[in-house]
Amino acid sequence: MKLYYKSSRGADGEFAASQAIIRGIAEDGGLFVPNALPELKMDFSELKYKSYGETAYEVMSLFLDDFEEEELKNCIANAYDDKFDTEEIAPLVMLDDGVSVLELFHGPTLAFKDMALSILPRFMQMAKKKNNIEEDIVILTATSGDTGKAALEGFAGIDGVEIIVFFPEKGVSPVQKLQMVTQEGENTHVAGIRGNFDDAQTGVKMIFGDKEYAKKLKSKGYRLSSANSINIGRLIPQTVYYFYAYGQLLKKGIVQNGDLVDFVVPTGNFGNILAGYYAKRMGLPVGHLVCASNENKVLSDFFESGNYDKNRLLTKTQSPSMDILVSSNLERLLYEISGNNEEPVSEWMKSLDEKGFYNVDAFLSGLKEDFEAGWINDSDGRRCIADVYRKYGYLMDTHTAVAYGVNERRTNGSKRHSVILSTASPYKFPKSVLSSIEKKYEDWEEIDLMEVMEEFVEGEIPTGVKDIRNRKVLHEHVCGKDGMKEAVDEFLSGRDLK
Ligand SMILES: *Cc1c(COP(=O)(O)O)cnc(C)c1O
């Protein structure tokens, strides 16, 4: 059967993968979902001999069936190359026989967003060509920190694409801000917003929804698109590392082919863990997917009660990439559990929009066959970082610590091996990490602590942040939340169309 993508809320239209990637989001506000999840027909014991790139081809070719073999292989080769600081791309580190850590932070920006954002720009370039789109594509992104830098890095130097990132000027860490404002590349544009992340996000959504503005851009030869995790082109590459991890476990002799493995995922927008669910449905021997939350535990409450309720205050935690109350990608899971039925999905989303909550009672027991969930607070997280460092000599970041802590608390007595997904390098959050081990570092400057961290981990400071304080600031634009459209105009006015 031919694979196509459609809206999770039922809008008309069947789209090839390349079209769904260009569009980003469906016309009715729904997310693009595959009409059926493909099955990976393969003897999984072969996975242990496959490189990351080879695994990526096996898995992604099932989803991107309007890409030629050559095209997809090109995208993969250009994405997973020496931008990553290890040939393994996503190494699996054993803590003990029962627990391993899948490191997803070896890309250029030290966060798991690189796993998808290093290849999405290649998909877009290819998709643009395939669909004869002549306009230049303008990627607009609002970021709370990690996505912005990964998108800038991924799209820098890509022909026919401009990338514009808005970040809350006072709402990101010093390292994150430096990473963005020092970004090189003629087609990269960065603006600080006088406001918070929600203001930036709302501003971007308003620009996307403004039909007049889209017309104006079109007359100038531009077309808007999105690199946020609602783009199906970000989800597909994330299914790959679940298969790759399984191959590594087989290779190390930790599991036998067919043994079930649990994956524990520090979750925010539900993109990472959803990719794991897709992998399971594609045939990978997965036991439970464990959804790990910080104090913003909307998801962990949801899996317990079947009630999704965002009516609560957002708490700022030491795992900021998980400080989220509306997890957009959950909509894709709802579509799957309701048996590809867009009616209940539309109703749930309407209820979320109008009342801030929805209830999936009838489907809760089904969900529990695939998912577990839990949460920990910041002080538990700090204890986990210190414990793991003392016990295994392994330094993990604050997001990874949430997954570790939740895994430790699981009470189901599962004998399955657990893979903890590590979503950021400890170098990204040096102060929270080091002060968990030694209190004195609480008073240090974040940037200075990067050098101190070198003493705690094997190997040098990753090139992604090395010398970051000496890099030249190239982006100084700051605007009010009402000035975002003008900023876009200004950024584009200086560009020659190709
Ligand atoms: C984005 C991010 C997450 C959350 O991932 P989702 O796919 O949004 O659930 C977790 N940790 C880090 C470090 C991230 O950057």
The ligand as an ORCA input file, in Angstrom:
! r2SCAN-3c Opt
* xyz 0 1
  C      13.569     19.281     23.195
  C      14.198     18.632     24.358
  C      13.491     17.700     25.154
  C      12.033     17.351     24.909
  O      11.846     16.617     23.748
  P      10.381     16.472     23.109
  O      10.570     15.804     21.816
  O       9.894     17.899     22.944
  O       9.551     15.718     24.064
  C      14.149     17.107     26.209
  N      15.427     17.428     26.505
  C      16.120     18.325     25.773
  C      17.509     18.651     26.171
  C      15.546     18.947     24.673
  O      16.257     19.839     23.960
*
